[in-house]
Amino acid sequence: MIRIKARAPTARGAVLPTVWGAVAVAYKFGCPLAQQNGLGARIVTSAVFFAVGTGLIAHVRRALLRELRQVRRVARAAQSVVLRPLPPRLDGLNIAAAQLSADRGASVGGDLYEAIATEHGVRVVMGDVRGHGLAALGTVAAVLGSFREAAHDEPELGGVLGRLDRALARHLRERARAEHPAKGGQDPDHPVAEEFVTVLLLEIDRDGRLRVLNCGHPWPYLLSGPRVEPLTRVDPLPPLGPFPLPAELEAESRGHLVPGESLVLFTDGVEDARDSRGRFFSLPDTLSDLVRAHTVSPQTVLRNVFTALLHHTSGRLTDDMALLVLRSDRTRGERSCPGVRHPSSRPGQATAFRGGAGGLAGT
């Protein structure tokens, strides 16, 4: 939890109100005009006290604005640590990512993402915490903190997911105890017991092979030339939180990311966004319009999708939205065995195996 402690008024800050108060008292008791009951004297007295009141209000307003600016600076710093900006390139991949919070004035909310280059390849997480806005920030911090450690420590993607699950369980237990100190364990009827997080884990090794684990999250879209397709249509695992993970967690292999291809990861707030007539936002149609004429960069995809989203919703967001786009910028010469089909390739598409030190990127 982020706590911002208000500062006590300083002696310097109390000088101006004291001066204004002294002026009012001196005028009331020291000025002969203030003792008179004539109309002119009353008008002058009213003007003096009006000026004093206006000065005090202006002083308080300036003090509150200074405090608000300080709070915003602290909040932005804390939020940037939780959801830190990703590098534009990561181990040979071009990446762009951003998030829109449903809470006005918040730069992060219940959505999370991260991309890290490790000795096991580039590992990416995209997740969505139940709820939105600043209320979900604690859970986001717990999951991302665990991922940043586990991505380097765990040789298998299943081990990373297990670490995330345990970190979430600890966070929810601690939160339940903090909200109900009299209870030793988590109350099944308490709202904390209903918390869950959808998580998509993605690993791209140095040969471009894609491995994924999905717990209740929307599958990313693959942009391959003018085509826009889901990476797969397999049913995901349940979200983290309400249900235990399977004893054996093995990442699914989903072919290779060919040079020039892109993956678009997103949270369900994107496709659940509605316009004033209740129509859902169509992410595949927006992406198809973008890639129909030519290949676009991740930054262009990000900018155009968010522009279309804000236009579709008229700027009224009801849920957090996050988008992460990554594209392989390896040269064709880095491939090996060109034209070899991978067993999980889509019909009509040759997926190339290749070697080399290329990899992936973060925002």
C-alpha positions as CSV (number, residue, x, y, z in Angstrom):
1,M,0.0,0.0,0.0
2,I,1.2,3.5,-0.8
3,R,0.8,6.0,2.0
4,I,1.4,9.7,1.5
5,K,1.9,11.6,4.7
6,A,0.6,15.2,4.8
7,R,3.2,17.7,6.0
8,A,2.4,19.8,9.0
9,P,2.1,23.6,8.4
10,T,5.5,25.3,8.7
11,A,6.2,28.6,10.5
12,R,6.7,30.2,7.1
13,G,3.3,29.0,5.9
14,A,1.6,30.5,8.9
15,V,3.1,34.0,8.4
16,L,0.6,35.2,5.8
17,P,-2.6,34.1,7.6
18,T,-1.2,35.7,10.8
19,V,-0.6,39.0,9.0
20,W,-4.0,39.0,7.4
21,G,-5.6,38.3,10.8
22,A,-3.6,41.0,12.5
23,V,-4.7,43.5,9.8
24,A,-8.4,42.6,10.5
25,V,-8.0,42.9,14.3
26,A,-6.1,46.1,14.1
27,Y,-8.6,47.7,11.8
28,K,-11.6,46.6,14.0
29,F,-10.2,47.8,17.3
30,G,-7.7,50.4,16.3
31,C,-9.3,52.3,13.5
32,P,-11.9,55.0,14.5
33,L,-13.8,54.5,11.2
34,A,-14.6,50.9,12.2
35,Q,-16.4,52.2,15.4
36,Q,-18.8,54.3,13.4
37,N,-22.2,53.1,12.4
38,G,-22.7,55.2,9.2
39,L,-23.3,53.7,5.8
40,G,-19.9,54.8,4.5
41,A,-18.1,53.3,7.5
42,R,-19.9,50.0,7.1
43,I,-19.0,49.8,3.4
44,V,-15.3,50.4,4.2
45,T,-15.4,47.9,7.0
46,S,-17.0,45.3,4.8
47,A,-14.4,46.0,2.1
48,V,-11.6,45.5,4.5
49,F,-12.9,42.2,5.8
50,F,-13.7,41.0,2.3
51,A,-10.1,41.7,1.3
52,V,-8.8,39.8,4.3
53,G,-11.1,36.8,3.6
54,T,-10.1,36.8,-0.1
55,G,-6.4,36.8,0.8
56,L,-6.9,33.9,3.3
57,I,-8.8,31.9,0.7
58,A,-6.1,32.5,-2.0
59,H,-3.4,31.5,0.5
60,V,-5.2,28.3,1.4
61,R,-5.8,27.5,-2.3
62,R,-2.1,27.9,-3.2
63,A,-1.1,25.7,-0.3
64,L,-3.6,23.0,-1.4
65,L,-2.4,23.2,-5.0
66,R,1.2,22.8,-3.8
67,E,0.2,19.7,-1.8
68,L,-1.7,18.3,-4.7
69,R,1.3,18.7,-7.0
70,Q,3.5,17.0,-4.5
71,V,1.0,14.1,-4.1
72,R,0.8,13.7,-7.9
73,R,4.6,13.6,-8.2
74,V,4.8,10.9,-5.5
75,A,2.0,8.9,-7.2
76,R,3.7,9.1,-10.6
77,A,7.0,8.0,-9.2
78,A,5.4,5.1,-7.4
79,Q,3.3,4.0,-10.4
80,S,6.4,4.2,-12.7
81,V,8.2,1.8,-10.4
82,V,5.3,-0.7,-10.4
83,L,4.7,-0.5,-14.2
84,R,8.0,0.7,-15.4
85,P,8.5,1.7,-19.1
86,L,9.9,-1.1,-21.3
87,P,12.9,-0.6,-23.6
88,P,12.0,0.0,-27.3
89,R,14.2,-3.0,-28.3
90,L,15.0,-6.1,-26.4
91,D,17.3,-8.9,-27.7
92,G,16.4,-8.2,-31.3
93,L,12.7,-7.5,-30.9
94,N,11.0,-4.1,-31.3
95,I,8.4,-3.5,-28.5
96,A,5.8,-0.9,-27.6
97,A,3.4,-1.1,-24.6
98,A,1.1,1.3,-22.8
99,Q,-1.9,1.2,-20.5
100,L,-5.0,3.3,-20.0
101,S,-6.5,3.4,-16.5
102,A,-10.2,3.7,-15.9
103,D,-9.5,6.0,-12.9
104,R,-9.1,9.6,-13.9
105,G,-5.6,10.9,-13.1
106,A,-4.1,7.4,-12.6
107,S,-1.4,6.2,-15.0
108,V,-1.7,2.5,-13.9
109,G,-4.5,0.4,-12.7
110,G,-5.4,-3.3,-12.7
111,D,-3.5,-4.3,-15.8
112,L,0.1,-5.4,-15.8
113,Y,2.8,-6.2,-18.3
114,E,6.5,-6.8,-18.4
115,A,9.2,-8.0,-20.8
116,I,12.6,-9.3,-19.7
117,A,15.6,-10.7,-21.6
118,T,16.9,-13.7,-19.7
119,E,19.3,-16.6,-20.4
120,H,16.2,-18.7,-21.3
121,G,15.0,-16.2,-23.9
122,V,12.8,-13.1,-23.7
123,R,9.9,-13.7,-21.3
124,V,6.8,-11.6,-21.4
125,V,3.8,-11.4,-19.0
126,M,0.5,-9.7,-19.6
127,G,-2.2,-9.9,-16.9
128,D,-5.4,-8.4,-15.6
129,V,-6.4,-8.1,-12.0
130,R,-10.0,-8.4,-11.0
131,G,-11.3,-4.8,-10.5
132,H,-9.6,-1.7,-11.9
133,G,-7.9,1.5,-11.1
134,L,-5.7,2.2,-8.0
135,A,-7.6,-0.3,-5.9
136,A,-5.9,-3.2,-7.8
137,L,-2.4,-1.6,-7.6
138,G,-1.2,-3.8,-4.7
139,T,-2.0,-7.0,-6.5
140,V,-0.3,-5.7,-9.6
141,A,2.9,-5.0,-7.6
142,A,2.8,-8.5,-6.0
143,V,2.5,-10.3,-9.3
144,L,5.0,-8.2,-11.2
145,G,7.6,-8.3,-8.4
146,S,7.4,-12.1,-8.4
147,F,7.7,-12.3,-12.2
148,R,10.8,-10.1,-12.3
149,E,12.6,-12.5,-10.1
150,A,11.1,-15.8,-11.4
151,A,11.8,-14.9,-15.0
152,H,15.5,-15.1,-14.4
153,D,15.5,-17.9,-11.8
154,E,13.2,-20.5,-13.3
155,P,14.4,-22.6,-16.3
156,E,10.9,-23.5,-17.3
157,L,7.9,-21.3,-17.9
158,G,5.8,-23.6,-15.7
159,G,8.0,-22.7,-12.8
160,V,7.5,-19.0,-13.4
161,L,3.7,-19.5,-13.4
162,G,4.0,-21.5,-10.1
163,R,5.9,-18.6,-8.5
164,L,3.3,-16.1,-9.6
165,D,0.5,-18.3,-8.1
166,R,2.3,-18.5,-4.8
167,A,3.1,-14.8,-4.7
168,L,-0.6,-14.0,-5.4
169,A,-1.7,-16.4,-2.6
170,R,0.6,-14.8,-0.1
171,H,-0.5,-11.3,-1.1
172,L,-4.2,-12.2,-0.7
173,R,-3.6,-13.8,2.7
174,E,-1.7,-10.8,4.0
175,R,-4.3,-8.5,2.7
176,A,-7.1,-10.5,4.4
177,R,-5.2,-10.4,7.7
178,A,-4.6,-6.7,7.4
179,E,-8.3,-6.0,6.8
180,H,-9.5,-8.5,9.4
181,P,-6.8,-8.7,12.1
182,A,-9.0,-10.8,14.4
183,K,-9.1,-13.7,11.8
184,G,-6.1,-16.0,11.6
185,G,-6.9,-17.0,8.0
186,Q,-8.7,-15.8,5.0
187,D,-12.4,-15.6,5.4
188,P,-14.0,-17.4,2.4
189,D,-16.9,-14.9,2.5
190,H,-14.6,-11.9,2.4
191,P,-14.2,-10.1,-1.0
192,V,-10.4,-10.8,-1.0
193,A,-11.2,-14.5,-1.3
194,E,-12.8,-13.7,-4.7
195,E,-9.8,-12.0,-6.1
196,F,-8.2,-13.5,-9.3
197,V,-5.7,-12.5,-11.9
198,T,-5.7,-13.6,-15.6
199,V,-2.1,-14.2,-16.8
200,L,-0.5,-14.8,-20.1
201,L,3.2,-15.9,-20.1
202,L,5.1,-15.9,-23.3
203,E,8.7,-17.1,-24.0
204,I,10.6,-16.5,-27.2
205,D,13.9,-18.2,-27.2
206,R,17.0,-17.3,-29.3
207,D,15.7,-19.5,-32.2
208,G,12.4,-17.6,-32.2
209,R,10.4,-20.6,-30.8
210,L,7.2,-19.5,-29.0
211,R,6.1,-21.1,-25.8
212,V,3.0,-19.9,-23.9
213,L,1.1,-20.6,-20.7
214,N,-2.3,-18.9,-20.4
215,C,-4.5,-18.7,-17.3
216,G,-7.8,-17.2,-18.3
217,H,-6.3,-14.4,-20.5
218,P,-7.3,-13.4,-24.1
219,W,-4.9,-15.0,-26.6
220,P,-2.7,-12.5,-28.5
221,Y,-3.2,-11.8,-32.2
222,L,-0.5,-12.7,-34.7
223,L,0.2,-10.2,-37.4
224,S,1.7,-12.0,-40.4
225,G,1.7,-9.8,-43.5
226,P,-1.9,-8.7,-44.1
227,R,-3.3,-11.5,-42.0
228,V,-4.6,-11.0,-38.4
229,E,-5.2,-14.3,-36.5
230,P,-5.4,-15.4,-32.9
231,L,-2.1,-17.2,-31.9
232,T,-4.2,-20.2,-31.0
233,R,-7.8,-21.1,-30.1
234,V,-7.0,-23.6,-27.3
235,D,-9.0,-23.1,-24.1
236,P,-6.7,-21.5,-21.4
237,L,-6.3,-22.7,-17.8
238,P,-8.4,-21.0,-15.1
239,P,-7.3,-17.6,-13.7
240,L,-4.8,-17.5,-10.8
241,G,-6.5,-17.3,-7.4
242,P,-9.7,-19.3,-7.1
243,F,-8.4,-22.6,-8.4
244,P,-5.2,-24.5,-7.8
245,L,-2.8,-25.0,-10.7
246,P,-2.3,-28.4,-12.3
247,A,0.5,-30.5,-10.7
248,E,2.3,-30.6,-14.1
249,L,2.7,-27.3,-15.9
250,E,4.3,-27.6,-19.3
251,A,4.4,-24.6,-21.7
252,E,2.7,-25.1,-25.0
253,S,4.8,-24.7,-28.1
254,R,3.2,-22.3,-30.7
255,G,5.6,-22.4,-33.6
256,H,8.1,-19.6,-34.3
257,L,7.9,-15.8,-34.6
258,V,9.1,-15.2,-38.2
259,P,11.0,-12.0,-39.0
260,G,8.5,-9.3,-39.8
261,E,5.7,-10.9,-37.8
262,S,4.2,-9.2,-34.7
263,L,2.3,-10.3,-31.7
264,V,-0.4,-8.1,-30.1
265,L,-1.0,-8.8,-26.4
266,F,-3.9,-7.1,-24.7
267,T,-6.3,-7.2,-21.7
268,D,-10.0,-7.9,-22.0
269,G,-10.8,-4.2,-21.4
270,V,-9.8,-3.6,-25.0
271,E,-12.3,-5.9,-26.6
272,D,-15.0,-5.2,-23.9
273,A,-15.0,-1.5,-24.6
274,R,-18.4,-0.3,-25.9
275,D,-19.6,2.8,-27.7
276,S,-22.7,4.8,-26.8
277,R,-24.9,2.2,-28.6
278,G,-23.4,-0.7,-26.7
279,R,-21.3,-2.1,-29.6
280,F,-18.1,-3.8,-28.7
281,F,-14.7,-2.6,-30.0
282,S,-13.4,-4.9,-32.7
283,L,-9.7,-5.2,-32.3
284,P,-9.2,-7.6,-35.2
285,D,-10.9,-5.2,-37.6
286,T,-8.7,-2.3,-36.4
287,L,-5.6,-4.4,-36.8
288,S,-6.6,-5.6,-40.2
289,D,-7.1,-2.1,-41.4
290,L,-3.6,-1.2,-40.2
291,V,-1.7,-4.0,-41.8
292,R,-3.7,-4.3,-45.0
293,A,-1.6,-1.9,-47.0
294,H,1.9,-2.3,-45.4
295,T,3.9,-3.5,-42.4
296,V,3.6,-1.2,-39.4
297,S,5.8,-0.7,-36.4
298,P,4.7,-1.7,-32.9
299,Q,4.6,2.0,-32.0
300,T,2.2,2.7,-34.9
301,V,0.0,-0.2,-33.9
302,L,-0.1,1.1,-30.3
303,R,-0.9,4.6,-31.3
304,N,-3.6,3.7,-33.8
305,V,-5.4,1.2,-31.6
306,F,-5.6,3.5,-28.6
307,T,-6.8,6.3,-30.9
308,A,-9.5,4.1,-32.3
309,L,-10.4,2.9,-28.7
310,L,-10.8,6.5,-27.4
311,H,-12.9,7.4,-30.4
312,H,-15.0,4.4,-30.0
313,T,-15.7,5.0,-26.3
314,S,-15.8,8.8,-26.7
315,G,-13.1,8.9,-24.0
316,R,-15.3,7.3,-21.3
317,L,-13.4,4.2,-20.1
318,T,-15.1,1.7,-17.9
319,D,-12.2,-0.7,-17.5
320,D,-8.4,-0.5,-17.6
321,M,-6.8,-1.3,-20.9
322,A,-3.3,-2.5,-21.7
323,L,-1.6,-3.3,-25.0
324,L,1.8,-4.7,-25.7
325,V,3.1,-5.1,-29.3
326,L,6.3,-6.9,-30.2
327,R,7.8,-7.6,-33.6
328,S,10.7,-9.7,-34.7
329,D,13.2,-7.4,-36.5
330,R,15.7,-10.2,-37.3
331,T,17.0,-10.3,-40.8
332,R,16.1,-13.2,-43.1
333,G,19.6,-14.3,-43.1
334,E,19.4,-15.3,-39.4
335,R,17.0,-18.2,-40.2
336,S,18.1,-21.8,-40.7
337,C,16.2,-24.4,-42.8
338,P,14.0,-21.8,-44.5
339,G,10.6,-23.1,-45.5
340,V,10.5,-25.9,-43.0
341,R,7.0,-26.3,-41.6
342,H,6.5,-26.5,-37.8
343,P,3.9,-29.0,-36.6
344,S,1.8,-26.3,-35.0
345,S,2.0,-23.9,-38.0
346,R,-1.3,-22.7,-39.5
347,P,-2.4,-24.2,-42.8
348,G,-0.9,-22.5,-45.8
349,Q,1.9,-20.8,-43.8
350,A,5.5,-22.0,-43.7
351,T,7.1,-21.3,-40.4
352,A,10.9,-21.2,-40.6
353,F,13.3,-22.6,-38.1
354,R,16.3,-20.5,-37.5
355,G,19.3,-20.1,-35.3
356,G,21.2,-17.0,-34.2
357,A,21.3,-14.7,-31.2
358,G,18.1,-12.8,-32.0
359,G,15.3,-12.5,-29.5
360,L,12.5,-10.3,-28.3
361,A,11.6,-6.9,-27.0
362,G,9.8,-5.0,-24.3
363,T,8.0,-1.6,-24.5
